[in-house]
Amino acid sequence: MDSDSDISFDYDDGIDDDVYFSEGEVLISDTPYDHDEKTYQDESLIHSPNQLSGFWFRPLGLGWYIHEHFVSRANQLQSILPNFTIDELLVMLQYKKWLVDEVTGDYYVNWPKLREGCGLTDTRGEDHSIVSVLDFMCFICCESGNMPVFLLSCNHQYCADCYSQYVNCSIAQGGIIRCMHLDCNLSLLPKDIEMLMSHKAEVGKKLEAEQKRKEEEEQEQEEEEDNSDFEDNSDFDDDTDTEEEYDRQFENVDLSQRFLVLDKEDKILTNKALINAARVRIDMLPSRYRWCPAPDCSSFAELVVNARTSSYDRTTSCDLLCIPIVTCASSHEFCFDCLYENHLPCPCWLVTAWVKKCKDDSETANWIDVNTQACVKCFTLIEKNGGCNHMTCSKCKYEFCWICLGDWAEHNSSYYKCNRYVKQDEDAKKKRSEKEDSLNRYLHFYKRFTVHQTSMKGDQQTLNSVHRYMLMYMKQQKFSSKKMASWNDIQFLSDAIRSLTSGRKTLMWTYAFAFYLKKSNLSEIFERMQDYLNLTVEELSGLFEKIVRKIGDAVGNIAKYKKDIVNLAALVSRRKQLLIECAHSELQLGCLQFFN
C-alpha cells in the first residue's frame, strides 16, 4: 500500500514542547483553537469530510504560511525599523522565534547584543554576490584556477560550488545559516541563500545538458537511419492555456485558490530558506498542523476546532465521531491522527492493525502451516503437490504418510488411506482446520480490499480518458464560433469523479472493517449495506467506461448520460454516508464484537 508509510515530524532545537509561540495577536500552543462563535464564522474554515464529527479545519499551503507568519511580520517590523531591509528583518525575526515584540524590545535595549546574535553588521542593505576570481584556491575542495567565489563582509572566501553545497546541506535544519568559516558568526540573508541555491541549480543543469549532449552525439554515431520521420508536435504548445484552465475545473477550486497562495512569481514566497524554516515551525506543532501524506504534496492542514476531550485515546477508541478527516490544499483527504488516507468507517487502531497484518508474515506462516508438513526425521518442510499420501523426503529419503506422519512401511495394504484414529491426531487436525479457516477468512477480505485498491487505479485511467476527451472538445470550442458548452456545463463531472473515488475508497476500507467483525445479525445488516454501495459504485464506474469505449462520440455520450451520472454520483455519496452511519451506530451501541 502506498499510503501507509509512517512519517516522522521529530525536530529538536532545545525548545520545550510546552513553550507557547505568538501568532500575531493570538497565543498558540501545541493544541487546536478553542472554538467559539467567532471561530465558526470564519469563512476560511471547512467542516471535516467526516460528516459525523464536529471538526473544523483549514487547508493551507507553504506560501500562505510564509506570507502570513514571516513576510507580513517583517513588513510590520519594517514600519518600526525602516532602516533595515526585509531580508535583515527576516533574520532578526528568525533569531527571536518570529516574535515582533521580542525583536523591537531587544533592539532598543541592547542592539549590539541582538546584532551579534543575529549575525548582522552595522552596515544596512549589504549586497553580496558571486564574483569570478582569477587564480583562486578554495580551501574546502582544494581546487584552484578561475572560478566563481562567494563571500560576506567578513571576507571569508570560498568557491560558489562549495558554498552552495554547504547551504544545501544546512537549509534542511530550518535555522539561520552562518558563514562557512568555523569561527565566523555572520549570517547569510535569505536572498544570499536563494542566490547560492540558484547557482547550484544552474551548475546541475549545465552538467545535465552536457551529459545529454554527449549521449546524443553517441546516439547519432550509432544510428544509421534518417531521423526525418519524426514529426514535430510543437503545435500543441498553443493549447497550454486551455489545458491548464481545463485541469483547474477538475480540481477543488475552493481549496486550491483560497489557500494555496504559493505565488511562483514572488521569490520571497519560494525562498528555500523560508520554506524550510516554515517546515520546522509547522513540525513543532503536530497537534495543530499536519502535513499531507500524499506523495509529492507540500500542503498541510490546520485543525482549528477539535471536538474531542483530552481523555480520547485513538489507539482504543471506536468512536467514529472522533476521527478527524481533513483535506489539504491539493484536495487530498487524510486522517489528521494516523496520517493514513480517509479510512472511514474504520477506527484508527483498526487501520493500524490491518496494515500491520497485511505487511507482516503472520499469514505467510499460516499458509506454510496449512499447506506443508515437516519431515519426521530431518524436519524439512514438504509441500504436497500430488494426490498420493505416500511422501518421500527429498533430503533424507524418509518415507511417511502425509495424513498421520507415520512410517509408510507400517501401512501394509492401506496405501492411500490412513484408518488409524488417535485422539491427539484429531486435536491436531482440528487446530489445523482452524488455521485454515483463519487463512481463508483473511484471504477473502484481503482479496476484496486489494481488488478495490486496484480498481481505483483503473477508475483513474478511465477518468483521465474522460478528461482527455473533454479537453479535446473544449479546444474545439475555443476556435469555434458556435459555443455549445461552457466549463459550468461539465462541472458535474468533477463532482461525479469525486463521488466515485470517495465511494470506492470507503468501500475498500469496509472490507478491513468487516474482517474484524464477528458474525451477528448486525454484521449481516452492515454487509448488506456494503453490497448496496458496491453495486452503485460499480454502476457509476461502468457508466464512465461505457462513455470512454465509444470513442467516436465521447463528448456526446457525456451529455447523453449526464442525468444518469448525476443521479448515480448522488446515490454513491448517500449510500457511503449511510454505511458509515450504520457502522458508527453499532459501534456506539457496543453491538459489534471485534476479533482480537
C-alpha positions in Angstrom: 0.0 0.0 0.0 1.3 3.4 -1.0 -0.3 5.5 1.7 0.7 3.6 4.8 4.2 4.8 5.3 4.9 6.4 8.7 6.0 10.0 8.6 8.1 11.4 11.4 7.9 15.1 12.4 10.6 14.9 15.1 12.7 18.0 15.4 14.9 19.1 18.3 16.3 22.6 18.7 16.2 22.7 22.5 12.8 24.2 22.8 10.3 22.8 25.3 7.2 21.3 23.8 5.1 23.4 26.2 6.5 26.7 25.1 3.9 29.0 23.5 4.6 30.8 20.3 3.0 34.1 19.4 1.0 34.0 16.2 0.1 37.6 15.6 -2.4 38.7 18.3 -3.1 35.2 19.4 -1.0 32.9 21.6 -0.9 29.4 20.2 0.4 26.2 21.7 0.5 22.6 20.6 -3.3 22.4 20.9 -6.0 23.5 18.4 -8.0 26.6 19.0 -10.8 26.8 21.5 -13.9 27.1 19.4 -16.4 29.9 20.0 -19.0 31.7 17.9 -16.4 33.9 16.2 -14.4 30.8 15.1 -17.4 29.2 13.4 -18.0 32.5 11.5 -14.5 32.3 9.9 -15.2 31.7 6.2 -11.8 30.1 5.6 -12.9 27.1 7.8 -14.1 23.9 6.3 -16.1 21.2 8.1 -14.4 17.8 8.2 -15.4 15.3 5.4 -16.3 13.1 8.3 -19.9 14.4 8.5 -20.5 12.7 11.8 -17.8 14.7 13.5 -17.6 18.3 14.8 -14.1 19.0 13.5 -13.3 22.2 11.5 -10.1 22.7 9.7 -8.2 25.0 7.3 -6.3 23.6 4.4 -3.1 25.5 3.9 -0.1 25.9 1.6 3.5 26.8 2.5 3.2 30.1 0.5 0.3 31.2 2.8 2.2 30.3 5.9 5.4 32.1 4.8 3.4 35.2 3.9 1.2 35.2 7.0 3.7 34.4 9.6 7.1 35.6 8.2 6.7 38.2 5.5 3.8 40.1 7.0 5.6 40.3 10.3 8.8 41.6 8.6 6.6 44.2 6.9 5.1 45.1 10.3 8.6 45.4 11.8 9.9 47.5 8.9 7.3 50.1 9.8 9.0 50.3 13.2 12.6 49.9 12.0 12.6 51.4 8.5 16.4 51.4 8.0 16.5 47.6 7.8 15.8 45.6 4.7 13.2 42.8 4.6 15.9 40.2 4.4 17.7 41.6 7.5 14.4 41.8 9.4 13.6 38.1 8.5 16.9 37.0 10.0 16.2 39.0 13.2 12.7 37.6 13.4 14.0 34.0 12.9 16.6 34.5 15.7 13.8 35.7 18.0 11.4 32.8 17.0 9.4 35.2 14.8 8.2 37.4 17.7 8.0 41.0 16.6 7.8 42.4 20.2 11.0 40.5 21.1 12.9 42.0 18.2 11.8 45.5 18.9 12.4 45.2 22.6 15.9 43.8 22.2 16.8 46.4 19.5 16.1 49.3 21.8 17.5 47.7 24.9 20.8 46.3 23.5 21.2 46.5 19.7 24.9 45.3 19.8 23.9 42.1 21.6 21.0 41.5 19.2 23.2 42.2 16.2 25.8 39.8 17.4 23.3 37.1 18.0 21.6 37.6 14.6 25.0 37.6 12.8 24.4 41.0 11.2 26.6 44.1 10.7 26.1 47.8 11.3 26.0 48.4 7.6 22.5 48.3 6.2 21.5 47.0 2.8 24.6 45.0 2.1 24.6 43.3 -1.4 26.5 40.1 -1.7 27.2 38.4 -5.0 29.0 35.6 -6.7 32.1 37.0 -8.4 34.6 35.4 -10.7 38.1 35.4 -9.3 41.3 34.5 -11.2 43.8 32.1 -9.8 41.7 31.3 -6.7 42.2 28.3 -4.5 39.3 27.1 -2.4 40.4 25.6 1.0 37.3 23.4 1.1 37.6 21.4 -2.2 41.3 22.4 -2.8 40.5 23.3 -6.4 42.4 26.2 -8.0 42.0 28.3 -11.1 39.4 30.8 -12.4 36.2 30.1 -10.5 33.1 31.8 -9.1 33.5 32.8 -5.5 31.1 33.9 -2.8 32.0 35.9 0.3 30.3 38.0 3.0 31.6 41.2 4.5 33.9 39.1 6.7 35.9 38.4 3.5 35.9 34.7 4.1 36.1 33.5 0.5 35.1 30.0 -0.8 34.1 28.8 -4.2 30.4 29.1 -5.0 30.1 25.4 -5.6 31.3 24.5 -2.1 29.2 27.4 -0.6 26.1 26.3 -2.4 26.6 22.7 -1.3 27.1 23.8 2.3 23.9 25.9 2.1 22.0 22.9 0.6 23.1 20.7 3.5 22.3 23.3 6.2 19.0 24.5 4.9 17.0 21.4 5.9 17.6 22.3 9.6 15.5 25.4 9.2 17.7 27.6 11.2 19.9 30.6 10.5 22.8 29.7 8.2 26.1 31.2 9.2 29.4 31.9 7.3 31.3 28.7 6.3 34.3 29.8 8.3 34.4 28.0 11.6 34.9 31.0 13.8 32.7 33.4 11.9 29.2 34.3 13.2 27.9 36.3 10.2 24.6 35.2 8.8 23.5 34.7 5.2 20.5 36.6 4.2 17.5 34.8 2.6 18.4 36.4 -0.8 22.0 35.2 -0.4 20.7 31.6 0.2 18.4 31.8 -2.8 21.3 33.1 -5.0 23.5 30.2 -4.0 20.8 27.7 -4.4 20.1 29.1 -7.9 23.8 28.8 -8.7 23.7 25.1 -7.6 20.7 24.5 -9.8 22.4 26.2 -12.8 25.5 24.1 -12.3 23.3 21.0 -12.2 21.5 22.0 -15.4 24.8 22.6 -17.2 26.1 19.2 -16.2 22.8 17.5 -17.2 22.9 19.3 -20.6 26.5 18.3 -21.1 25.7 14.7 -20.3 22.6 14.8 -22.6 24.7 16.3 -25.4 27.3 13.5 -25.1 24.6 10.9 -25.2 23.0 12.5 -28.3 26.4 12.5 -30.0 26.9 8.9 -29.2 23.4 8.0 -30.4 23.9 9.9 -33.7 27.1 7.9 -34.3 25.3 4.6 -33.8 22.2 5.4 -35.8 22.1 4.5 -39.5 18.6 5.6 -40.2 17.4 9.1 -41.0 15.6 10.9 -38.2 13.5 12.8 -40.6 10.5 10.5 -40.0 9.9 12.1 -36.6 7.1 14.6 -36.5 7.1 17.9 -34.8 4.3 18.2 -32.3 5.1 21.7 -31.2 1.8 23.0 -32.4 0.2 21.7 -29.2 2.1 24.4 -27.3 -0.6 26.9 -28.2 -3.2 24.9 -26.2 -1.3 25.1 -22.9 -3.6 27.8 -21.5 -6.7 25.8 -22.5 -5.3 22.7 -20.9 -4.4 24.5 -17.7 -7.8 26.1 -17.5 -9.5 22.7 -18.1 -7.4 21.0 -15.4 -8.4 23.6 -12.9 -12.0 22.8 -13.5 -11.5 19.3 -12.2 -9.7 20.4 -9.0 -11.4 21.6 -5.9 -11.3 25.3 -6.8 -12.3 26.4 -3.4 -9.3 24.8 -1.8 -6.6 25.3 -4.4 -7.4 29.0 -5.0 -8.2 30.1 -1.5 -5.4 28.5 0.5 -2.6 27.5 -1.8 -1.1 31.0 -2.4 2.4 30.0 -3.2 2.9 32.6 -5.9 5.7 31.2 -8.3 6.5 34.8 -9.3 7.0 36.0 -5.8 10.6 35.0 -4.9 10.2 35.6 -1.2 7.4 33.1 -1.0 9.5 30.4 -2.8 12.7 31.2 -0.9 14.1 27.8 0.2 15.4 29.1 3.5 12.0 30.4 4.5 10.3 27.2 3.2 12.4 25.1 5.4 12.0 27.5 8.4 8.3 27.2 7.9 8.5 23.4 7.8 10.4 23.3 11.0 8.0 25.6 12.7 5.0 23.6 11.5 6.6 20.4 12.7 6.8 21.9 16.2 3.0 22.0 16.5 1.9 18.5 15.5 -1.4 18.7 17.2 -2.3 21.8 15.3 -0.7 21.2 11.9 -0.2 18.0 9.9 1.4 17.5 6.5 -0.5 15.8 3.8 0.9 12.2 3.5 0.2 12.1 -0.3 3.4 11.6 -2.4 5.0 14.9 -3.6 2.4 17.0 -1.8 3.7 20.0 0.2 0.3 21.1 1.5 -0.9 20.7 5.1 -4.0 21.2 7.2 -4.6 23.1 10.4 -7.1 21.6 12.9 -8.9 24.6 14.2 -11.9 23.1 16.1 -11.2 19.9 18.0 -14.4 18.2 19.0 -12.7 15.6 21.4 -11.9 15.6 25.0 -8.4 15.3 26.4 -9.1 11.8 27.5 -9.6 10.5 24.0 -7.2 7.6 23.0 -7.2 6.8 19.3 -5.4 3.5 20.0 -8.5 2.0 21.6 -11.5 4.3 20.7 -14.2 3.0 18.4 -16.0 6.4 18.2 -16.2 7.5 14.6 -17.2 11.0 15.8 -13.6 11.4 17.0 -11.9 10.6 13.7 -10.6 14.0 12.3 -10.6 13.5 8.5 -9.2 16.7 6.8 -8.3 17.8 3.3 -5.1 19.5 2.2 -5.0 22.5 -0.2 -4.4 20.0 -3.0 -7.7 18.2 -2.2 -6.2 15.0 -0.7 -8.2 13.6 2.2 -6.4 12.1 5.1 -6.7 11.3 8.8 -5.2 14.1 11.0 -4.4 11.5 13.7 -2.8 8.5 12.0 -1.9 10.1 8.6 -3.5 7.4 6.6 -5.9 8.2 3.8 -9.6 8.7 4.7 -10.2 5.3 6.3 -13.8 5.6 7.4 -15.6 3.6 8.7 -12.5 2.1 10.4 -11.2 3.5 13.6 -7.5 4.4 13.6 -6.4 1.4 15.7 -8.2 -1.0 13.4 -6.4 0.6 10.4 -3.1 0.2 12.1 -3.8 -3.5 12.9 -5.0 -4.2 9.3 -2.0 -2.6 7.7 0.4 -4.4 10.0 -1.4 -7.7 9.2 -1.0 -7.1 5.5 2.6 -6.2 5.9 4.0 -8.8 8.3 4.4 -12.5 7.7 1.7 -13.8 10.0 -0.5 -15.0 7.2 2.5 -16.4 5.3 3.2 -18.5 8.4 -0.4 -19.7 8.4 -0.1 -20.7 4.8 3.0 -22.7 5.5 1.4 -24.4 8.5 -1.7 -25.3 6.5 -0.1 -26.4 3.3 3.2 -28.1 4.4 4.3 -30.9 6.7 7.7 -31.2 8.4 9.6 -34.4 7.8 9.6 -36.6 11.0 13.3 -37.3 10.6 15.0 -34.1 9.4 12.2 -31.6 9.9 12.4 -30.3 6.3 9.2 -28.6 5.2 7.4 -30.5 2.4 4.6 -29.3 0.3 2.2 -32.0 -1.0 1.8 -31.4 -4.8 0.2 -34.7 -5.8 -2.8 -36.9 -4.8 -0.9 -39.7 -3.2 -0.4 -39.7 0.6 2.9 -41.7 0.2 5.5 -39.0 0.8 9.3 -39.3 0.4 11.5 -36.6 1.9 13.8 -35.3 -0.9 16.5 -34.6 1.7 16.8 -37.7 3.9 14.6 -40.0 1.8 12.4 -41.0 4.7 9.1 -42.4 3.6 6.0 -41.5 5.6 2.2 -41.0 5.4 1.0 -37.4 4.7 -2.1 -37.9 6.9 -0.7 -39.4 10.1 3.0 -38.8 9.6 3.7 -42.4 10.4 6.3 -44.7 8.8 4.9 -45.7 5.4 6.2 -49.3 5.9 3.6 -49.8 8.7 0.6 -49.1 6.5 0.7 -52.5 4.8 -2.0 -52.6 2.2 -3.6 -49.3 3.2 -1.7 -47.4 0.5 -4.0 -44.4 0.0 -5.9 -44.3 3.3 -4.9 -44.0 6.9 -7.6 -45.6 9.1 -5.9 -45.3 12.5 -7.6 -43.0 14.9 -5.6 -41.2 17.7 -7.1 -38.5 19.9 -4.0 -36.4 19.6 -4.2 -36.6 15.8 -7.8 -35.4 15.9 -6.9 -32.4 18.0 -4.1 -31.6 15.7 -6.4 -31.8 12.7 -8.9 -29.5 14.4 -6.2 -27.0 15.2 -5.0 -27.2 11.6 -8.6 -26.7 10.3 -8.9 -23.6 12.5 -5.8 -22.1 11.0 -7.0 -23.0 7.5 -10.3 -21.2 8.2 -8.5 -18.2 9.6 -6.3 -18.0 6.5 -9.3 -18.4 4.1 -11.1 -15.6 6.0 -8.2 -13.3 5.8 -7.7 -14.0 2.1 -11.4 -13.4 1.4 -11.3 -9.9 2.8 -7.8 -9.1 1.7 -8.6 -10.0 -1.9 -11.6 -7.7 -2.0 -9.6 -4.9 -0.3 -6.9 -5.1 -2.9 -9.4 -5.5 -5.8 -10.9 -2.2 -4.9 -7.5 -0.7 -4.4 -6.6 -1.8 -7.9 -10.0 -0.7 -9.2 -9.3 2.9 -8.0 -6.3 2.9 -10.3 -8.4 1.6 -13.2 -11.0 4.2 -12.4 -8.3 6.9 -12.5 -7.3 5.7 -16.0 -10.9 5.9 -17.2 -11.4 9.3 -15.7 -8.1 10.5 -17.3 -9.6 9.4 -20.7 -12.8 11.4 -19.9 -10.6 14.4 -19.1 -8.8 14.0 -22.4 -12.0 13.8 -24.5 -13.4 16.9 -22.7 -10.1 18.7 -23.3 -10.3 18.0 -27.0 -13.9 19.2 -27.0 -13.1 22.4 -25.2 -10.1 23.1 -27.5 -12.5 22.7 -30.4 -14.9 25.1 -28.7 -12.1 27.6 -28.3 -11.8 28.0 -32.1 -15.4 27.6 -32.9 -17.8 30.5 -33.4 -20.7 28.3 -32.1 -20.3 27.8 -28.3 -22.2 24.6 -27.4 -20.9 24.2 -23.9 -19.0 26.0 -21.1 -17.0 25.0 -18.1 -20.1 25.1 -16.0 -21.8 22.7 -18.2 -19.3 19.9 -17.4 -18.7 20.8 -13.8 -21.0 17.9 -12.8 -18.2 15.6 -14.0 -15.9 16.9 -11.3 -18.5 16.1 -8.6 -19.2 12.7 -10.0 -15.5 11.9 -10.2 -15.0 12.8 -6.5 -18.1 10.7 -5.6 -16.7 7.7 -7.4 -13.2 7.9 -5.9 -14.5 8.6 -2.4 -17.1 5.9 -2.6 -14.6 3.3 -3.8 -12.1 4.2 -1.1 -14.8 3.9 1.6 -15.9 0.6 0.1 -12.3 -0.6 0.2 -11.9 0.1 3.9 -15.2 -1.6 4.8 -13.6 -4.9 4.0 -10.9 -4.2 6.6 -13.7 -3.3 9.0 -15.7 -6.5 8.2 -12.6 -8.7 8.7 -12.5 -7.9 12.4 -16.3 -8.4 12.9 -17.8 -11.5 14.4 -20.9 -12.9 12.7 -24.2 -11.5 14.0 -27.5 -10.0 12.8 -26.0 -6.6 12.9 -22.9 -7.6 10.9 -25.3 -9.0 8.3 -27.0 -5.6 8.1 -23.6 -3.9 7.6 -22.6 -6.4 4.9 -26.0 -5.9 3.1 -25.4 -2.1 3.0 -21.9 -2.8 1.8 -23.4 -4.7 -1.1 -25.6 -1.8 -2.0 -22.6 0.6 -2.0 -20.6 -1.9 -4.1 -23.4 -2.2 -6.6 -23.7 1.6 -7.0 -20.0 2.3 -7.3 -19.6 -0.4 -10.0 -22.6 1.1 -11.9 -21.0 4.5 -11.9 -17.6 3.2 -12.8 -19.2 1.1 -15.6 -21.0 4.2 -16.9 -17.7 6.1 -17.2 -16.2 3.1 -19.0 -19.1 3.0 -21.4 -18.5 6.6 -22.3 -14.8 6.0 -22.9 -15.4 2.9 -25.1 -17.5 4.9 -27.6 -14.6 7.0 -28.7 -16.3 8.4 -31.8 -18.8 10.5 -29.8 -17.4 10.5 -26.2 -18.4 14.1 -25.7 -21.9 13.5 -26.9 -22.2 10.5 -24.6 -21.2 12.6 -21.6 -24.1 14.9 -22.4 -26.3 11.9 -23.1 -25.6 10.2 -19.8 -25.4 13.4 -17.7 -28.6 12.7 -15.8 -27.5 9.1 -15.0 -24.1 10.3 -13.9 -25.5 12.9 -11.6 -28.1 10.5 -10.1 -25.6 7.7 -9.6 -23.0 10.0 -8.1 -25.6 11.3 -5.6 -26.6 7.8 -4.7 -23.0 6.7 -4.2 -22.5 9.6 -1.8 -25.7 8.9 0.1 -25.1 5.1 0.4 -21.5 5.8 1.5 -22.7 8.1 4.3 -25.4 5.6 5.4 -22.8 2.8 5.6 -20.6 5.0 7.8 -23.5 6.0 10.0 -24.5 2.3 10.3 -21.0 1.3 11.5 -21.0 4.3 13.9 -24.4 3.4 15.4 -23.5 -0.2 16.0 -20.1 0.7 17.5 -21.7 3.1 19.9 -24.3 0.5 21.0 -21.5 -2.0 21.6 -23.3 -4.5 19.4 -20.4 -5.3 17.1 -17.7 -7.5 18.5 -14.3 -7.5 17.0 -11.9 -10.4 16.7 -8.7 -9.9 18.8 
